[in-house]
Amino acid sequence: MAGRGKTLGSGGAKKATSRSSKAGLQFPVGRIARFLKAGKYAERVGAGAPVYLAAVLEYLAAEVKLHRLFSLSHSVSDLIRLTLFLRDRLRI
């Protein structure tokens, strides 16, 4: 077998990469996928569904954290204005 000899360091298995890190998320995509499958929401769950749901949950958690930090440092009227702004932005 000419052409390819063994080189040092070859043949080792690659380190596993989580779906969360591939998507650039902090929320656990694998765990959300497991919950979606176990929850019997549908007969089958697509590969992108848990990634999308994890991204949405991470976004909402960041919004809640931002809202809480804002409320600790501002008055009630500022908080009401922020709530109305977010409501209009999210079209709730």
N, C-alpha and C positions, 0 to 999 in steps of 0.2 A: 504494500500500500504506500505508494510513493506520494510525496507532496505534503503530507500532514504528519508531523511527528508530535509526540507529547511535549508540551511546554510546561514549565513550572507554573503552578497555580491554576491550571485548567482542570476541568472535570468537577469542580466544586459546584454544589447546588446554589442557586441564586437565593438571596434573602427575600422572604415573602413581603409584599407590599400591600398594605390594607387598601380597601376601596375608599376609605375616608381620606387617606393621604393622597391617593390618585386624584380624588375630586377636590382636594385642598380644603377639607372640612375638618372641624373638631368633633362633630357629633358622630357617633358610631353607626356607619352605614350597615355593617354586617348585623348588628343587633337589631336595627330597625327592620332589616329584611327578614330576620328570623321572626320578629313579632308580627309582621305582615302575613307571613306564611302560616303561622300558628293561629292567627286571629280569624281565619276563615272569612276574610273580606271578599276574596275571589278564589276561583278554582286555581288560577295561576297568577303569579306576580312577575311583572316584567323586570328586566335587569336595571332599568333606569328609575323605576318607581321609588325604591328606597333611597337612592342618591338624591332625587328631587325632594323627597319628604325630609331628609336630613338637612338639606340646604334651607328649606323653608323653616324648619324648627330652629335651626341655628340663627337665621335672620330674626325670627320673632324673639328669641332669647336675647339677642343683642339689642333689639328695640326696647324690650322691657328693662334691661339693665341701663340703657341710656336714659330712659324715662325716669327710672328710680334715681339715678345720679343727678339728673336735672331737678327733680322734685326736692332733693335734699339741699340743693344750693340756691333755689329760687322761691319766689312767693307763690301763693295760691293762684293769683291771676295769671302769672306766667305759665303755670301748669295747665290752666284751663285753655289758654291760647295754644299751647303745644298740643293738647289733646284734640282741639278742634282742627288744627293743622294736619295732624296725623290722620284724623277721621276723613278729612277731605282728600288727603293724598292716597289713602287706602280705599276710598269710596265705600265705607261701611254704612 
